[in-house]
Amino acid sequence: MRRESPKPRTVWRKGGSSVAASIEAKELGGELMLYHPERDEIHVLNPTARLVYESHRQGKSLSETERALREEFRVPEEQDVRGELEGCLAMLRDKGLIDG
């Protein structure tokens, strides 16, 4: 079974400021659509990136999120989940979808 990469994809973008704003979310099956009103951007998070996003918004630690990813997606211990998790968080920050 192929595991999805935890990367959000931008599906539509229009110019705007880079100031973080209140993000609007909408359920799309197992995916999550996020609208960043100040950037006028829409992003769709796959189930993996969605779990990372929601865990961060709930204040969960990296260890808690890593454990949740391993359990939810049955990721083997030898796979570097922490590195992928940190990369996904960095991407979410760069897109202005999360703070910190």
C-alpha positions in Angstrom: 0.0 0.0 0.0 1.4 3.4 -1.0 1.4 6.0 1.8 0.5 9.5 0.8 3.1 12.2 1.2 2.1 14.8 3.9 2.2 17.7 1.6 -0.6 20.2 1.0 -1.2 21.2 -2.6 -2.3 24.6 -3.7 -5.3 24.3 -6.0 -6.0 27.9 -6.6 -4.0 31.0 -5.8 -4.5 34.7 -6.4 -2.0 37.4 -5.3 -2.3 38.8 -1.7 -0.3 39.6 1.4 1.8 37.1 3.3 0.3 38.0 6.7 -1.1 35.0 8.5 -4.9 35.1 8.9 -7.8 33.2 10.3 -8.0 30.0 8.2 -11.4 28.7 7.1 -11.7 24.9 6.8 -14.1 22.6 5.0 -14.3 18.8 5.0 -13.8 17.2 1.5 -14.2 13.5 2.2 -10.9 12.5 3.9 -9.2 15.7 2.8 -9.4 19.1 4.3 -9.8 22.3 2.2 -8.3 25.4 3.8 -8.9 28.9 2.6 -6.4 31.6 3.6 -8.4 34.9 3.2 -5.5 37.3 3.4 -3.5 35.5 0.7 -6.7 34.5 -1.2 -5.4 31.0 -1.5 -7.1 27.6 -1.2 -5.1 24.5 -0.1 -6.2 20.9 0.0 -4.6 18.7 2.6 -4.5 15.0 2.0 -5.4 12.7 5.0 -1.7 12.7 6.2 -1.2 16.4 6.1 -4.7 16.9 7.6 -3.7 14.8 10.6 -0.5 16.9 11.0 -2.4 20.2 10.7 -5.2 19.2 13.1 -2.7 17.9 15.7 -0.7 21.1 15.5 -3.9 23.2 15.9 -4.8 21.0 19.0 -1.4 21.7 20.6 -0.1 18.2 20.3 3.6 17.6 20.6 5.7 16.3 17.8 6.0 12.9 19.6 2.2 12.7 19.9 1.7 13.6 16.3 4.4 11.1 15.2 2.7 8.3 17.2 -0.7 9.2 15.7 0.7 9.1 12.1 2.3 5.7 12.8 -0.9 4.3 14.2 -3.3 5.9 11.6 -1.3 5.0 8.6 0.5 1.8 9.9 4.0 3.3 9.3 6.9 0.9 10.1 9.3 2.0 12.9 12.2 2.2 10.5 10.6 4.9 8.4 11.6 8.5 9.2 8.2 9.9 10.2 9.8 12.6 12.3 11.6 14.1 9.4 8.6 14.0 7.1 6.5 15.5 10.0 8.9 18.4 10.5 8.9 19.0 6.7 5.1 19.1 6.6 5.0 21.5 9.5 7.5 23.8 7.8 5.5 23.8 4.6 2.3 24.6 6.5 4.1 27.5 8.2 5.5 28.7 4.9 2.0 28.8 3.4 0.8 30.8 6.4 -1.6 28.0 7.5 -0.2 27.5 11.0 1.8 29.8 13.4 5.1 29.1 15.0 
